[in-house]
């Protein structure tokens, strides 16, 4: 296994780990915001659950946009001209 191959593998692992962190962080952030809203309105756990799902959806959309839409856009453009 060459040096370029191991760098490529590490790069891919980092990218995919970043997707997971993005989903988890957005779900946690929106759940926390839901907790604040629930404390203010006295509706526990309504907005915590809603926030967690909304955050998960936002994180998943971010991952989807990066993986599917950006890769198809790169494929359409082709290699850069020199």
N, C-alpha and C positions, 0 to 999 in steps of 0.2 A: 504494500500500500504506500503510495507516494505522499509527499508532503502536501501537494495540492488537494489530493483526495481527502486527507484527514481534515484540512481546513474547510473544505466544502461540507463535510459531515458535521463538523462543529458548528458551522454557520447555520445549517439546517436545523440542528438541535436547538440552537439558540432562538431561531425564528419561531419554531413550533412551541417552545416553552413560553415565549412572549405572547403567543395567542392565548394560551391557558391562563397566564397571569392577567392579561387584559380582561378576559371573561370574569375571572374571580374578583378582580379589583372593582370592576364596574358593578357587579352584583352586590358586593359588600358595601360600596359607596351608596348605592341607591337604597339598600336595606337600612343603612344607618340614617339616611335622610328620611326614610319612612318611619323609623323609630322616633326621630325628632318631631315629625308631624303627628304621629300617634300620641306622643306625650302632650303635645299642645292641644289636640282635639279630644283626647280621651277615647280613642277608637282602637286601642291595641287589640289585635295584631294586624288589622286590616291593611294599613299602609306599609307595614314591614314586608308583608307577603307580596303586595302589589309592587313595591320598590325592588324587591329581590328579583321578581320575574321581569320587570322592566329593565333592570340592570343586566340581567342575563341576556335578554333579547338585544340590548344595545351592544354588549360585548360580542355576541354571536354575529350580529350584523357587521361589526367592525372586522371580525375575522373573515367573514364571508367576502366582504368587499376587497380585503387584501389578497386573499387566496384566489378567488374565482375571477372577480372583475379585473383586478390589476394584471393577473397572469394572462387573461384573454386579450387585454389591451396591449400588453407587451408582444404577444404572439402576432397580433394584427400589424403592428408596426414593423416587425422584423428586425434583423440586426442593424446596428447603426452604420451609416455609410461613411466611408473614409475618403 
